[in-house]
Amino acid sequence: MRTELIRPLPETLTEHASRLGGKIAFADARRQVSYADLELRTRNIAGHLAGLRVHPGDRAAIYLGNCVETVESYLAITRADAIGVPINPHSTDAELAFFLSDSGARVIITDAAHVEQVRRALGGAQYPGIVVTGERQVPAGTVSFETLATTEPGSAARDGLGLDEVAWMLYTSGTTGKPKGVLSTQRNCLWSVAACYVPVPDLSVDDRVLWPLPLFHSLSHIAGVLATTSVGATTRITDGYSADEILSVLREESPTFIAGVPTMYHYLVQAARQHGVEAPDLRVGLVGGAVTTRSLRASFEETFGVPLLDAYGSTETCGSITINWPSGTRVEGTSGLPVPGLNVRLVDPETGRDVPVGEEGEVWVSGPNVMVGYHNRPEETALALRGGWYRTGDLARRDEAGYFTVSGRIKDLIIRGGENIHPGEIEDVLRSVPGVADVAVAGKSHHVLGEVPVAFLVPGPEGLDTDALFAACRERLSYFKVPEELYEVARIPRTRSGKITRHVLLDQPARLRAAGSSYYESLFHTDWVPLAPVRAGSPGEPVAPRRWSLADEVGSGLAAGIESAGVEVSRGGAGDPVSDVEVLSAASLPEADADLPGLVAVVASRVRSRLAGEPSAPARLVVLTRGGVAVRPAETPDPAHAAVAGLVLGLQAEYGDRLVHVDVDVEDAASGRLLPAVLAAGEPQLAVRAGTAVKPALERLAVRPGSGTVFDPTGTVAVTGADTVVGAVMARHLVAGHGVRHVLLISDQGEGDLPVAELAAELTALRAVVSVAACDITDRAALEGVLSGTSRPLSGVVHAPSGPFESATAGVAALDDALDELTAQAGPAVLVLLSSATGPLGIARGAEEAAVAAFCDALALRRRARRHPALSLSLGPWADDADSALPARQLPAGVGTLSRRDLLAMVDAALMSGETAVSLVELDTMTLRDGSVPAVLHRLIDTSGGASADAGRAEEFRTELAVLSEAERLRTLVSAVCAAAAEIGGTDESAVAPERPFKEIGFSSVQAVQLRNRLVETTGLRLPATLAFDCPTPRAVARFVLDELAGGAAEQAPVAAAVRTDDDPVVIVGMACRLPGGIASPEDLWKLLEAGGEALSDFPTDRGWDIDGIYDPEPGLPGKTYVRRGGFLEDAGGFDAAFFRISPREALAMDPQHRVFLETSWEVFERAG
């Protein structure tokens, strides 16, 4: 316990200024401040705040991002004996207006980018006054922060705030959803500094701290500002979790201490592994927001060689309640031991008794760090602070060694990347949109952010308008509160009292209707992108293979083309001397015109025989197909060649880069000439079209508005392969999620298969009409008979191919033919094929499985070409499928395992997408390493060194714009921002209007940083990571960039700070007041003051109150009072409604305070004459 650190902050600042002087206290990307300057600047600002009429006990709001000025504001407000109110700088207009109104702030300190929003939130109110940071001229009607910091004030800093007087008010989400202002003293916060944040990580004057966490958060306020200031450490502030900026600081400034949330550490590990960054002086990392997973902690410690310290705390406890120490026992998944000196209990909230070890209870805390209470919330304060204990509302378990594991929340809060979200706030917005009959919001697990909000909606008669739902959320909520996904459900689970049972929401059947981001995280389509030009033989470039051997079947045109590229060509393959490359053409094999299984079997045999390791084996074997992949939208692959292409991809899991697949449209000389050059690129799969080489890349599927109904609810949906795991899962989802009422289950044995019979009974219990049929689906005639025998028209077939390649593909082909026949009779039915994505991902689990998947894709594309609906889904590993799920060590780098809920959500998204062939894959970025991921995932991984400012590029960009007029410069930049935002967001450029906020197009925080990085590369400027939040539209970003290029535009002259004067021109011409104690005029008030009287009286008898019933001598009881006298306004019920031309009914409906204010306002004009 470092008790010497618990002292008034002005004393600490004064001592450090003398002892540490020029040592850097805080720094950001733009400026730094020494301890001597920190003391001087905060003293000046504090004195000027008095001149701005900020009195002791007044609130002063801080509406800034992470910068040195935020720290100076914290400390200066304390030195002015005022109460600091930090506010989330990404608040919406409505949220900001609430914070300013609720806090009653006299002054708000902000930056130029937020001035207009502040003015909108104030709505013309005189207070608070606006102080603007930055060295440029500030807007008219505001005060310059720099002027306050660098000029002598008219009065000295007060520096008189006691340790037990309220010093700060930090907002936190509450059980009602309305943010509450948590009031804390210097002692509350500095106790946590002395008991936890200094001794546990051994923080000292020698530390260099890297702090990217938002400074308006409680953890940042106490550990990032107060703790580092108390010991005299140097703190480097970054604005957000931009991995490239943090890595840059790690390289250049070598910090010893870092803080962050699991999200940040996740990205940091990924970026560090990609770029080989080391941090030799780093010794500890502090974690806030959530407990790290075992894999993340292990990855961080493996990458940086230092421990991560998990902690659990709250704003109300001014810091940590429990924490893991850097040394000693570590229990995985826990938040550590109670902070020494704190009393912590786990209590049954119903009985108030402590629970046994291992059982779940509510966390109760008592100690010097517990808050004073909630601002203007006496009832909620009384509920939270009872009997000397703060009742957190959090649920936890404690093991025998005393380690705590937080298991849930009575309060239902969702913690998204460290941000607190109350579901009720989102539910209120969604409930206001027409078409919503009922709604509930819950937190869904997210491997990076911890949790994200998702909404479950019961549609009304008019149906759900998902666009309107998201629009309402983006207009009225901060970006991090907008639901990630909207699900349609039949009902919201509730208790008998009507309370939502949120823990049940995520387990009940639901159908995904829309996603809030611009693309789906786990849903991909294949894009074919141009191959980068390869200069074979150049320094740093691969060398083109020289000795080529062509199988006898390769055509003469292709052979001539290869030879014309300047390489040695021989014929015969296996009989030749060892070659660099051997070419096998599937199109030229005798089996190419025979049956499909025969062609696939021959290619598999030839590949294995040539790469088996004989002395004559080639370095690389190229398998050519013709028209086996769809490169352009209008192409329809040949199913046989598609199967060969899939086979080769599956075999690559066994043979690696020794096996290459190339697809051509024509086996001619032009294609042949390209092969030596494109093969030097080292890609596992290529295609040549019209003389251009392209390669496949998985791209996230953009979110598109989807229809409410995919399957006709009046028809029958057949599920073949009902005896498979995926078939059964899909059957349940069709009934429970999509509302399908008529289901046909098809398997080899039908009702004789016990799992199928049980599935049929389960679906029947869900009020579906279920038929079961035994059928060999490779028998086309039998299949047609089963499908045509349904009582209702067939609206769709869901099929999961299984078994050997021959029977699997035969079944798919038979379904295709049978549906064509039925379509001619009764209209089109959608065919949904579920196969495996093992081939493109390089999972070694059978090449034939990959061939089946490619065959399904080709068949679906050919059906669409005939205008018959079809969808081919290639499924990556998912949790409930024993055949699909693999141990993590067997999965390719970057690939994870989908949960069943996410799998079904992505199936729903695919059905709505309008695509024909898509892949469902969970990416696990913790395992991503450059060069080790499947080739098709390379475009999904940012392997660049990050974006950094370049003075040369900035000057070059200025020169490019100099020839344009000012309007043209702005137009050029706006167009560039819109184009970049559209590309990053995966949307059409027409959807990104210059005035449309980024959050309306679904921009996430990651995409915001990507946009900033793109603009840094384009302009060469140093731009903040929060650019897209500070400047919320493309035009605002363009103006900011233009201003940065110009070095700042001269707008208005700075406004001088207010000073004390003796000739204030304000003249009082009339006064009026109505106060307790019978005071009806200013004269009455003056007489009371002169006499030293009091204005207390008995409870009034004209208010309709049960005076005897509300009295109870026991303090703190809700709805009761333990006093019998108070300050009451006499005659509050006497209102002359007729005088003001108000009807008696309307007068009764008016707020009594409004009536008194109306009378008093009239009186003041009467007294003024």
N, C-alpha and C positions, 0 to 999 in steps of 0.2 A: 504494500500500500504506500503510494507516494503522496502522503498528506501535505507535503510542502507545496504541491502544485495547486492546492485548493485555496486560491487567493484571488482578489479582484483582478480582472484582466488589465486595467490600466497599470497596475503595479508590475505585472509581468512584462508588458510592452516597454515600460520605462527602463526596467532593469536590462532587458535584452538590447535596447537601443544603446545603452552605455557599455554593456559587456561584449555584445556581438557586433555592434556597429554596422559595418559594411557587408556582413554576411547576408547572402540572399535568403530571404524568408519565403517568398512565394514567387513563382514564375509561370507564365503561360506561353503560348506560341508568339505573342506580340510584345510582351513587356515583362519586367521583373521588378521586384521591390526589395530593398534591404530591410533589416530590422530597424535601423535608424530611420529610414524614410517611412517605414510602416507606422512607427510611433508618431512621426511628425504629421503625416498625411491624415491619419485617423483622428489626431487631435484637432487639426484644422477643420475637417469635415464635421466633427462633433460640435465645434463652436459655431459653425455656420448653420447647422441644423436648428440651433436655438434661435438664430436670426430668421429662420424659416418658420418660426412659431411651432416648433416641435417641442412640447413641454415634457417634463418627466412623467413617465407612464404612458405617453402617447405611443401609437404604433407607427412604424415606418416600414413599408414594404420593399422587398428586394426582388425585382423581376429581371434577373440576368441569367445567362448561361454560366458555364465554368470559365471564370477569368479572375484575374487578380482583384479587379474592382469588387467582385462579390465578397471576397474575404475582407477587403477594406471596409465595405459597407457593414458587414456583420459587426466588426470591432468598433467602428465609428458610432454606430447606433447605440451600442452598449455604453460608450464613453459619453454619449449625450443623455444618459439615464433614461433612454426610451426602450421600446420593445421591438426587436427585429422580427419581421415577418417574411421569411423567404417563400417565394411562390414559384411553382413549376413554370419555367419559361415557355413550355409548349401548351399552355392552357388555351382553351377556346375562349371566344369573347364572353360567352355566358359564364364560364368557370371563373374567368378573371374578374368579371363584374361581381360575382358572388364573393370572392376572396376580399376584394376591396371594400365592399359594402359590409360584410360580416366583421372584418377586422377593424373598420373605421380608421384606416391608415391616413395619417396627415400628410405623408410624403411617400412617393414611390420612386425608387431608383431603378432605371431601366436603360436600355441602349437605343440608338437611333432606329434600329430595325423594328422595335416594338412600340414606338411612340404613337403611331396611328391607332394601333389596337388598344393601347391604354386609353386614348381619347374616346374611342368608340365605347369602351367599357364604362367610362366615367359618365358618358351621356350628357356632357355640359356642366357637370358638377364642379364647384370651385375647388374642392379638395378631393383627393390629395394633390399637392403640388408635384410637378414632374421634374426629376433630376436625371440628366442624360449623360451617360459615360462617353468616352472617346475624346480624341484630341482635335477633332474637327469642329466646325461651328455647329451649334445645336439649333434645333427648330425654334421658331418664335414661340414665346410663351413658356419656355422651359428654362431650367437652370443647368449650367455646365458643371458636371461632376469634377472635372479637372480644375475649374476655377475654385471650387470649394476646397479641393485638396492642396492647392498650391498658393493660396492667398491667406493672409492673416485675417481671422474672423473678428467680428465686432465684440464678441464675448468669448471667454475661455471655455474649453471643454469642461463639462460639469464633473466627470470622473467620480461621481458619488454614489453609484448604484451599489447597494448592499448585496452581499452574497445570497441573501434569502429573499430578495425582491425579484419579481418577474422580469426576466431579461429577454426571453424569446417566445415566439408563438409559431409552431410548426404545424401545418395542416396534415391531417391523416384521415383516411376513409373510416367511417364508423358503421355501426350495426344498422343504422337507418339509411345508409347510403350517402347522407350529406356529410361533406368534409367537416371535421371539427378542429378548432385551433387548440393545440396542446400547449399549455403554459408551463414554462420551466424557468428555473433560476440558475444563476452561475454555479451555485453549490450542487444542484442536481446534476448538471452536465460535467462539471469538473470532478465530481466524485467518480463518475464513470471513467474519466481520463486517468485519475490517480489509482483506481482499483483495477482497471482492465486494460485500456488501450495503450498505456505506457508500460506497465510491468509485464503483461503477457507477451507481447512481441519484443520487449526490451527496447522500446523506442528511445532514442537519445539525440543529443545535439549533433552527433556525427552522421545521423541518417539522412539519406537523400530519398524522399518519398515521391512516388509516382501515383497521382490521384486522378483517375478518369471518371469516378462516380459523380452523379449530379450533386452539386453543392447545396441544393435546396433540401436534400434528404437529411434525415436525422443522423445517420451514420457519418455522412460527410461533415455535417455541422460539428459533431462532437470529436470524431477521430481525425478527420481531414483538416479541420481548422483549429479547434481548441487544443487537441492533443499535440499536434505538431508545433503550434505556437508556444505551448506551455514548456516544451523541452528545448525549443530553439532549433528544430530541424529545418532542412530546406525542402520545400514541397513544390514539385512540378505538376501543374494542373493541365489536364487535357480535356477538351470539350467533347465528351462522348467516348464510345468504345471503338473508334476507328482503329483496326488492327495495325494498319501501316503507320499511323501516327504514333501509336504506343511503341511499336517496334523501333521506330526512328529514335524515340527517347531512350529506349533500352540500349541502342547502339551508341548514341552520342553522349548520354549523360550518366549512364551506368548507375541506375538507382539501386538502393539497398532494400527498399520496402515498396510493395505495390498493393493496391486495394482494388477490388472489383466484385462483380457478381458472376455466377457460373457462366452466364452467356458470354461475358467478355473473355473469361479464361478459356472458354471453348474456342473462340475465334483466335485468340492469342496463340494457343498451342498449334492450331492448324497453320497459321501464318508463319510461326517460328520454324516449323518443320519444313515448310516449303522454301523458306529463304535462308535456313541455316543460321539463325540469330542466336547468339549466346549472351548471357547476362552474368558475368563472372562475379560481380559484387552483390547480386541479389541474394537476400538471405531469408525472406519470408513474404508470404502473400496472405492478405486478409480477405475473407469472403463474406459478402452480405447478400441479403435477399432470399437465399435458399441454401440448403446443404448440398455440397458437391457430390456427384456420383463417384463410386469407386473408380470407374474407368477414367473420369476426368481428372480426379486427384492423382491417379497413377500416371496419367499422360503428362500432367504438368510437372510432377516431380521428376519424371524421366527426362523431360525436355529441359527443365531449368535447374534441377537438382536441389530444389528448396521445397519446404512444406507449405501447404495451404491450410489456413486456420478457419474452420467453420465456426459460425457463431449464430446465436438466436437472440433476438431482442425486439424492441418496439420503440416507437416514438414516445409513448407514455412512460417508458422506463429510461428514457434518455440514453439509450445504448443497450449493450448486451445484457442478457439475463444469464445465458450460458455461453461457454466458449471452449474450443479445443486448444490446448496449449501446444507449442511447437515441439516440446519434448515429452516423453512419457508415453503412457498407454494411449492408443488410438482405437476407438470402437467405430467401425464403419457404419455410416448412415446416421450417426448421432451428431448433435450440435454441441456436445461436450459437457463439461461440469459447470455448476453454478459459479458465477463470479464471486470470488472471496469477499465476504462481508455482506452479501445479499441473503435474505431469507426467502427461499423458494419452496412452495408447497404444490403438490398435485392433489386436487380436491374433487370429490364427486359434486358437481354443481347443483344437484338436487338436494343432497343431504348436508353438504358443507363439511363432510368428513374426509380425512386424508385417505387416499386409495392405497392398497398394498403395492409392493414392488411388482413391476411388470404389467400393472393394469393402467388403463387410460383414465386420465383425470384432467381437469382444467388447471392451467398454470396460474398460481397466485404468487404475487411478489410483494415484498416489503423491504424498504431500504431508503437510504438518503437520495437515491437517484430517481425515485418515483415522482412524477409530475405534480404540480400544484393543482391542476384541474383543467377543465375544458372552458375556453373563452365563452362567456355568456350562455353556458349550458349547465346550470346548477343541478337539474334533475339527472342528466347523464353523468355528471361528475359524481353525484351521490351514488349512482348505481355502480360505477366503476371502482370507486374508492370506498370500501365498506369495512369497518372494523380495523382500519390500519393496513388493509391489504388491497393491492391493485389486482383486479380480476381481469386477466388478459383476454379471455374468450378463446384462447388457444388450447388445444388438446395435446397431451404428450404422455409418454411412458418413461419411467426411470428404471434402469437395470440395477442389479445388486451393487455395482460399483459406483452408482450415482450418476451415470451418463444419461442425458435426456435425448429422446427421439420425438420430435414434433410430428404428430400423426394427423392432425386436422384442425379445423377451426369451427367453433360454435358460430362465429360471426360470418362464415361463408365468404370471406374475402378471397379473391383470386390474385395471386402475385405473379405478374407477368414481367419477367426480366427485371425484378426489383420494384416494379410499380404496383401499388395497391389499387385494386379495382373491386367495387362492390357490385354484385349482380343486379341489385335492385335499381341502380342508376341506369343500367342498360335496358332493363326490363321496362322501365317507365317510358323510355324513348320508343322502343319497339311496340309497346302497347298502344301508343298514340297513333300508329299508322293504320289506316283502314285495311280490313282483311285479316286482322289478327284477333282470334277469339281468345287465346290464352298464350302465355309465353313464360319461359323460365330460362335462366342463363347459368351455366356451370363452367368450371375450369377444366379444360382438357389438357392432359399431360403433353409436354413438348420437350424434345430432347435438348434444345438449346435454351429456350426461354423459361423453362420450368413449367409454366402453365400459360394457356391462352384462353380467352373467353369464347365460348360457342353458345349459340342460342337454339332453343327447341321451341317450335311454334305450332300451335294448333290453328289451322286455317279457318276463317269464317266463310260464310256463303259466297262472298265475292272472290275468295282465293287470295293467295299470298303474292304480293308484288315485291319481289326480292330487290329490284332496283330501288324502289321507294324506301324499303327498309334500310338498305345500306346508306342511301342518301340522307335519311333522317339521322342515322348514327354519326355520319361524318360531319354533319352540320352542327350537331349539338354535343358531341363527345370529343375528348382528346383522342388522338390517333391510336394510342395504345389500348383504348377501351372499346374500339370498334370490333365486333365479333369477327373471329376468323372464319367461321362457317355458320350457315343457317340450315337447321334440320327441320323437316316436317314430321310431326308425330300425331298420333291419334288423341292423346291426352297428356296432361301434365300430372305426374304423380304427386299427391298431396296427402298430408295427415288428415285426421278427422277434423282438426281445427282449421284446416285450409292452408297450413304451412307447406311450402314446397320441399319435398325430400330430394335434395339436389344430388346426393350420392347415388341415387337410383337412375338419374337421368342418363348418364353415360352408358348404362348397361341395357337400357330398353331399346326396342326396335325403333329405328329412325331412318329417314331417307334424306340424303344430302340434297338441298335445293340450290345453294349458291355458296361461293367462297368470297371472302372479303378482299383477298389480295388479287394482284393482276394475273397470277398464274397459280397452278396447283403444285404443291411441294413434291408430290410423289407420282405425278402423272406425266408421261412423256410421249412425244411422237418423234419419229426419225426424220431429221433434216439432212439433206445432202449438201455439203459446203465445198466450195472450191479448194483444191489442194494448193498450198503455198508453193510458189515456184522453187524448184530444187536445182541448185547449181552444183551438179555433181563434181566432186574433186576439189571444190573451193575450200579454203581453210574453214574448219568448223562444220563443214557440210559432209553428209555421208557420201561414200564412194559408190558409183553405179556399178552393179555386177557386170563382169566382162564376159564370162563363159556361160553361154545359154544352151540348154539341151531341150529339144522339142519332141514330145511324144509323136509317134507316127501319125496319129489322128489329126494333129494340128494342121489347119488348112494352109495352102501355099501363100495366100494373100497376107495372112497374119505373119507367117514366117518371113516373108520378104520385108514386111515393115519392120520387124524386130532387127533383121540383119542390116537394114538401111540406117539404123540408129548407131552403127559403128561398133557392134559387139560381135563376138565369135559365136556362130550358131552351128549346132550339129543336130542330127536326127537320131531317133532311136531310144532315147531315154536311158534305160537301165544298162544298156551295153556300152555306153560311152564312158570315157574317163570322168573323174569327179568334176562336176560342173558347179558354177555359182548358183545357177537357177535352172530348174526344170519346169516346163510348162505342160499342163494336162488340160485338154479342152473337153468339158463334159458334153458340149454340143456336138462334138465330132465322134463321140464314142458310138459303137454299134448299138448299144442299149438305149441311146437317146430317144429313139423312135419306138422303143418297146415299152414295157410296163414301168411305172414309177418306182416300185420297190426294187426292181432289177437295176435301174440306173443308180439309185442311191447306194445299193449294196456294192456295185462295181467301183464307184468312186471311193467309197470307204475302204475297200480292199486295196485299191491302187495306192491310195495315200499311205495307208499303214505299211504296205510292202516297201514303198520307196523311202519312208522315213524311219524304218526300223533300226537303222544304225549300221547297215552294211558299209564296207569301205567305199562303195560306189555311190552312196547316198548323196544327193545334192545338198548344198548349203541351205537352199530354200526351194520349196515346191509351190508353184502358182497353179491354182485351179481356176480355169476360166468357165464362166457361165454366160449365156446369152439371154438377155431380158429376164434375169432372175430377180431383179430388185426394181422397185418403182422410184426413180429419181425425180421425175417431174410429176405434177398432179395428174396429168392425163394418162400416165403410163399404167398399164395393167400387167403385172409380172406373169411369166409362165410358171404355173404351179410346180412343174417338175424341176425346172432350174432354180426356183426359189427354194425347194427342198434341198437341193444340192448346196446352195449358198448357206442355208442354215446348218447343214451337216458340217461344212468346212469350219464355220464359226465354232461349232461344238467340239470339233477335233482340235481346234487351236488351244483348248484347255489342256490338251495332252502334249502338243508339239510346240506351243509358243510361237515365236516369230519365225520359225522355220516353215510355217504354212501360211500362205496368203491367198485371199479370194479376190478375184477381179471379175467384174461383170461388164460386158460390152454390149452395145446395141448391134454392132456388126463386126464380124471377125475379118476385118480388112486391113490393108497396109497402113492406113492412117492410125488405127487403134494400135497396131503393132509398133509403130514408130514411138508412141508415147510410153510403152511399157517399161523400157529400161530406166527412163528418167523418173517416172512416178514410183517405181519400185524402190528407188533410192530413198524415198521419204520414210520408209519403215512402218507404214500403216498396215494393219492386218486385213483391212477390207477397202477396196476401191471400186469405182465405177468409171467408165469412160463413155461420154456422150458427146457426139458431134465434135470430136477433137479436144474435149476438155475433161480433165480428171477431177473427180469429186470423191469425198469420203463421208461416211455416215457419222452423225453426231446426235445424241439424244438431246432434245430441247424440251423444257417444261411447257406443258400445254397451257395456253392462255385461257383465262376464265371467260366464258361466253354465257350470255343469258340463255337459260335452258327452259324447255317446256315443262309444265307440271306433270304431264303424263307421258311415259315412254311406251308402256304396254297398254293396249286397249283393255280397260277394266271389265268390259263385257265379254271378252274372249278368253280363250284357254292358252296358258303358257306351258309348254312342255319342257321338262328338265331331263335330259338324257345323262347317263352317268350318275343317277341319283344315289348309287351305292358308293360314290367317291366322297371324300371329305368336302372338296370344293363344291360339288354338285349339291350336297345337302345344305351347306351354308347358303348357297344361292337360292335354293328353294325356300328356306326360312325367310330370307330377306325379301324375296318377291312377295310373299304373303304378308309379313309383318311390316315391312318398310314401304312397299309399293302398293299395297292394297289389292293385289291380285287375288281374285276370288275362286278361280277355276284353274287347277293345276293337274298336269299329267306327269307322273313320275315314271321314267323308263329305265330299266336296268336289265341285265342278262337274265336274272332269275325272277324279277318282279316281286310279288308278295311273298315268294319263297325265300327271299333274302330278308333276314330279321331286321337289320338296320333300316332297310327301306320301309318295311311294315311299321316300324316304330316312328319313322319320319312322317309317314302318312297319317298316323294317329295324332302326332303332334300338330301337324298342319290343320287337321280336322278340328282339333280343339281350338284353333285360332279362327274358326268359322269359315274355313275354306272348303270348297268341294273338291275332293282329291280322288283321282283315278290312278291306278297302278297297272303297268303293263310290262310283260316280259318280252324282250325283243332283241335280236341280234341286229344292231343298226347297220352292219355292213350288208345285210340282206335288204336291198332297196325295195323290193315288192312288199316284204313284211313291214318295213318301216312306213311305207306309204299307207298301208292298211291301218296301222296304229294311229298315225297322225290324222288321217281322214275320218277316223271313227269317233272323234270327240263330239260331245253334245253341243258345244259352242264353237264358233269359228276359231281357228288357230291364229293367235296374235303374235306368238313368238316362240322361239326354241333357244334354250340355253344348253350348250353342250361343252363338256370337258373331255377332250380326247384322252384315252388311256390305252395301255397295252403296247404291244410291239408296233413298230413303224407301219408295217403293212396294214394291220387292222385299224390302227388309229387314223391313218389317212383315208382308208377305204370308208370308214364311218363318216368322216367329214364330207367326202365326195358324195356319199349316198344321201346325206342330209341335204346337200346343195341341190342334188337332182330332185329329191322328193319335194322340197319346198318350191322348186320351179314348177313342178306339176300341180301342186296345191294352189300356188299363186295364180295360175292360169284359170283355176276354178273359183277361188274364193277371195282373191286379193292378197297383197303381199304380207308376209309375216317376217318379223325381224329375226335374224340368226345371230346369236351371240356365242362366240367361240372363246374358250378359256384354255390357254396353253401356258407354256413356261418361257420365262425370259432368260434362261440359263445360257443360251448361245452367245448373244451379244455381251453378256456380263462376264463371260469366261469362267463359268462355274463348271467344274469337271464332274458332271453327273449324267453322262450319256449323250453322245452326239445325235442319236436318233431323236431325242426329245427336242433338241434345237431344230432339227429338220422338220418335225411336225409343226412347231410354232411358225416357222417361216412359210410352210405350206398353208397354214390357216390364214396368215396375213394375205398371201397371194389370192386365196380363194375368196376372202372377204372383199378384196379390192375388185376382183372380177365380178362379184355379185353387184357391187355398187355401180360398176360400169354398165350393168344391165338394168340399173335403176331398181334393184332389189335391196332392201335394207339389210345391212350386215355390220358387225363390229367384232374385230379380233382383239382380244385382250391377252397380252403376254404378262404373266404374273411373276414378279420376283419373289424371293423368300418371304413367307408370312407365317405368323406365329403358330396357328392351330393346325397346320398341315404338316404331318410328320414326314411326308415325302419332300416337302418344300423347305421346311426350316432346317438350317444347318448350324453347327457350332460356329461361333464368331471367327475362330481361327481358320475355318474352311471357306469363309466368304471373301470375295475379292475386296481389296482396299476401297473404301468409300461406299460399300454396300451394307445396308442393315436389314432388319427384319420388320416387316409390316405387322401391326396389330390387326386383329380381325376387323375392328371398327374402322380403322383407316383403310383397310382393303375394301370394305363395302362402300365407304364414302367415295373412294376413287372410282369404283365401278359405277356408282351413280353419276359421278362427274363425267366419266367417259360416255355413258349413255346419253347425256345431255349435250355433249360436245360437238356432235356432228362429224367427228373423225371416224375413220374406218379401221385403222390399225394403231394401237397405242400400247405402251408398256407401263406397268405399275411397279415402281421400284422405290424402296425406302433408302435414301442416302444417309450414311452415317459419316459426317465430315470429320469426326474425331480420328478416323483411320485413314484419311486422305493423305497421300504423300505424292509429290510430283514424280511422274514417271512410273508409278506402280498401280495406277488405277486403270480400269478398262478403257480402251481407246475411245469408246463412244461417250464416256463421261468427261473427257478432257475439257470440253467447252463449258462444263458446269463448274469447273474449279478455277478460281482466280490464282494463277501461278505467277503473276507479275510481281515485281518488287514493290508494288504500291505506288501511289501517286505522290510526287513531291514537287514543291515549287521549283521553278527554273527561271532565273532572272533573264537569261538570254532568250528563252522562248517567250517570256512576257513582253520583252522589248520588241521582238519580232512580230508578236500579235498586235501590239500597239501600232506598229508601222503599217500592218495590213489594214487596220481600221482607219488610220489617219486620212486616207484618201476619200473616205465616205463622209457624208453629212451626219450630223448628230442623230437625226431620225433614221437614217440608213444603218448607222452603227447599232442602234437599239433594235431595229428590225432584224438585222443579221444575227445578233445575239439571241433574240427571242426565238428565232427559227432554229438555231443550233440547240438551244435548251430543250425546245419541244421535240426535236428529232431524237436527242439523246434520251429524254424521258420516255418516249414511245418505245425505243429499242430496249431500254432497261426494263420497262414495265411489261414488255411483251404484248403491246397493244398497237392499234393502228394510229398513225400520226394525227389523223383527223380527230381522234378522241382526246388529244392533248391540246386544248385551247390555251392561248396566252394567259387568260384570266382564270383558268380553272385550277383550283387548289390541287396539289399533288395527292392529298389524302383522298380526294374524290375519285381518283383513278386507282386507288388501292395501294399507294406507295407504302412500303414497309421501311423500317429504319435502315435495314441493310441496303435496300435500293436507293435510299436517300444518300447514303455514303458512296454508293457506286456512281450516282450522278455527280456528286461533288468531285470524286476522283477523275471522272471523265472530263469535267470542266477544268480541273487542275492541269491535266495533260494537254488540253486544248489551248489554254490561256497562259500557262506557266505561272499563274498567281498562287499564292498561299491562301486557300479558302477554308473557312471553318467546316468541320465535319457536320455541323447542324445547319448547313446552308439551306437545305430544302425545308427545314422547319422554321427557321428565322425568316426566310423569304418564301412564303407558301405557294407562290404561283410562278410559272415560267417567266412572266414579265418582271415580277419582283426580283427573281434571281438575275435576270439579264441587267436590270438597273443596278443591282448591287455590284455585279462584275464590271459594268461600265464605270461605275464610281470608283472601284478599286483600281482600274486601269488608269483613270484620270488623276488618281491620288487624292480623291475626295472633292466633291463639289461644294463650292461656297454657297451655302443656303441663306442663313440669316446670321446676324451678329449675335454673339452669345449674350445671354441675359445675366446681368450681374446678380450676385447673391443678395438676398434681402438683408438690410442692416437696420439696427435700432435707430429710430429718429424721434425727435421731440415735437415735430410739427405735422403729425399725422392728420391729413385733411379730412378724415372721417368725422361727420357731425351727427350726433344723436338728436333726432327731432321727435321721437316718440317711443315709448316703451310700454309693454303690457306683460303680465305674467299671471299664472294661476298655479299655486303650489300647495302642498299639504300644509296643514295647520291653519287653515282659514285665510291664507295669503291670497288676496285678490288683486293686488296692485304692487308696483315697485316700492311704493311708500310703506306698505305693510311688511314687505321683505326687509327693508332697511330698519324698521322698528324692531323686528324680531332679532336681527343681528346685533343691534345696539343693546338690546336687553339681555343678550346671551341666552335666548329661549330655545325651545325645541319644537319641532313640527310634528311630533308623534301624537296619535290619537287612537281610540279604540277602533276595532273593526267596524266598518259602516254597516248599518242595518237595512240600507235601501238597495243592495246589490243582488238580493236573492241568494245569498250564500248561507250554507249550513255552518254557522260560526262554531257551534258546539261540536259538530261532527268533524271539522277539519283540524281541531286542536288535539295535540298529543304531546305530552312533555318529553317524549323520547326524540332526540334530534335525529335527522337524517332519514326519516321514514318517507317514502314516496307519497305525494299527494297530501301530506300533513304539514302542520306548522307547530313549532313548540313555543311561539310567542303569542301574546294577546293584543299587542299594540304595534302600530306601524305607521309609515308615512302615507296617508290616504288623502286623496283630493276630495274635499267636501263638495257636495252638490254636483257631483259628476253626472248624475242622472237628470239634472235640471237643464234642459236644452230647449230654447225657443225656436222650434222648427218652423213655425209660420213666418217668423221674421226673415228667415233665410229662404222662404218659399220652398220648403222641403216637406213632403207629406209625412204624417206620423208613422206610417208603415216603413217608409224609406229611412226615417230618423232612427227607428229601432234597429234597422239592419246595419247602420253605420258603425264603424269602430268608435268607441267612446273617445279615444284619443283624437280622432279626426274631428269630432264634434267640438271638443275643448279647443283644439288648434284653430278651428274656424271662428269660434267666438273671440279668442284672444287676438287673432289676426285683425278682426274687425275693430276691436277695442284699440289696437295700436294706432290705426289710422284716425280713429275718433280723437285720441289723446294728442295726435300730431296736428289736429286742427284742419 
